[in-house]
């Protein structure tokens, strides 16, 4: 019994121990999860303290959007991605539902050709000049041919052979030569800004592409498609894309998808377009991901799916956010062609060349504000000015020497980030930030906060970082607001508070900061600190994606259109419209609406314009919604449908409070087109239009005058005068002697008129004034005493003045007598 009792006690003890271990493990895992329960957000990446960044953020907030230094931006292995080249970026991150990559196959061992061991396989590794080689090499040969040893010790056995045939060697050498030429042309393209030089470089690039170089072929094909520095040739571009697509080029697959979606050079096929877009996205092409995100969001050619759109947009947004630098990157300029036509005085945010030259003149004369403005313009680019860090630095340096704190702070940002022109230097950046901060500049305060947060030139100090960020945020500086949101979200230096993080991210997003949009999207996508909202997250991620490097194509398309290359501009806008840019969709519809397009026939323009007006209206563009009403009203690209026109006008009136839509609804109520005719409702909509916009008051006044006239005529038509006179009995209304009353009134009126006429005849007409008596001529004088002609003129003027005064006096006396009578 004692033994059994002991065994039972031992079992109970072991069971209790196991339960205690499980409980402690669960508590520990919960605590660890509490520290890592948020989505991955973006702030600025610290290039010099990567380990600390990972410790701070782990999977919570990645303080990482390439604050570039002289070093490359570092990410975790899961987040490494290749840089985006121009329009077509590539992402190495796999899709969530993408199958795992296949296992690597063992490397094939080549069989040598020629040498001293022809037909024998290579042996890896092998020794050559006491160095171990694990692959074929060109060392020891002057002709650049690859060889290997067929035994382990070449130095002793001298057994070797070529790893490739003469033909293969020649092809490899040609490929290496083409790659070298491609890199040379690419470097020159990045340096030069002259259009003529770029055209010459693209001619050289065409020769490189003819040698079969894949990247050169891709660039040349896109240049032919868009008409960039080459003559537009969609057919030739399509042929090159088809060759590249066979070899698995994601960029070529995306381009073919675009051609089939837009019907350029091929018959339009949304099914083929979807296939090509999908393969391109699986290959890592960011533009294809963005197009698929928009299609799933809007249900274009696929079933509408918010979650699928979220997946694609998030992949693109990750890359865009990781490319954001401390200086903010280049600005995105969106120009509406319709606004330029309807408002000729508006500049659409573009700066004219004369105005830029005027600012440059002021800057040369020492105007500090002009220097700072031009520095910011060249730092970020946009508004028709290309990004140029060297010019930005020169302008900031001039303004900083004059004591401008903004210029000092921006110089600190440029030194903190570094560039090809300006090497990264934390010490110099810290000096500029301190000078600006001591003078109360929020940009300098934010820069100091970044230095203390990441330990750039100073020890890490979260309290000081929080202090400087708060000072900057109090003055409304967007970077201070963003960093405060980051610190509250991660609990760095403060207690974690998602509500405060959300507050500061919202403030930063109001100023248009791209990382604020990204962080808000992550919070809404995961439901961290807010209710999860897929729709809100997709809209925020879409906003981030539309600020990627491909947004530069907006200005290129605008430039082509303004230079008279309408077809080239249209194709570029078409691709941007596929990516979901609402301004590009409205510009495509506007260009098609104007006619004169050669790449589409005349009977295609209106249906295509209707399609893009529809997509732009779905994104909330009021003018597009009114255009849809106009197209259905007049039958452009569709049948005349007044009821559908009324629906679109009503949507624009109720949702966007458009005065034009209200006026159109008033007209349709007046005429009874598509709805029941109702003059009272017509007047109501006309009045609403006048209240909604001052510009509508004049047309509304004319419409109301017309409406009043129509109402009066309609009333008279409805009124039967014969029946009215038969029903009226004057004896009952005025009495039995109504005719005597009427005759008396007429007699009184006649007498009044006669009396008034007699009074007018009794008024004496005033006589004309008598001519003044002639003035006797003065006696003759000797010749020497004759007055000058000027004196004669003065005497004559005095006589005329006296005569006029006398006549005026007589007229006044006669008027007084008449008044007394």
Secondary structure, DSSP 8 states (H G I E B T S, - for coil): -HHHHHHHHHHHHHHHHHHHHHHHHHHHHHHHHHHT-S--EE---BTT-HHHHHHHHTTSEE--S-B--SS-----GGG-----BTTB-B--S--TTS------------B-BSTTSTT-B--SSEEETTEEESS-B-TT-SS---EEESSSBHHHH--EEESS-HHHHHHHHHHHHHHHHHHHHHHHHHH---HHHHHHHHHHHHHHHHTT-HHHHHHHHHHHHHTSSS---HHHHHHHHHHHHHTT-HHHHHHHHHHHHHTSSS---HHHHHHHHHHHHHTTBHHHHHHHHHHHHHTSSS---HHHHHHHHHHHHHHHHHT--TT---------HHHHHH-TT--TT---HHHHHHHHHHHHTT-HHHHHHHHHHHHH-BTTB---HHHHHHHHHHHHHTT-HHHHHHHHHHHHH--SSS---HHHHHHHHHHHHHTT-HHHHHHHHHHHHHTSSS---HHHHHHHHHHHHHTT-HHHHHHHHHHHHHTSSS---HHHHHHHHHHHHHTT-HHHHHHHHHHHHHTSSS---HHHHHHHHHHHHTTSGGGHHHHHHHHHHHTT-HHHHHHHHHHHHHTT-HHHHHHHHHHHHT---SSS-HHHHHHHHHHHHHHHHHTT-HHHHHHHHHHHHHTSSS---HHHHHHHHHHHHHHH--HHHHHHHHHHHHHTSSS---HHHHHHHHHHHHHH-GGGHHHHHHHHHHHHHHHHHHHHHHS-HHHHHHH--HHHHH-TTHHHHHHHHHHHHHHHHHHHHHHHHHS-------------------GGG---HHHHHHHHHHHHHHHHHHHHHHHHHHHHHHHH-
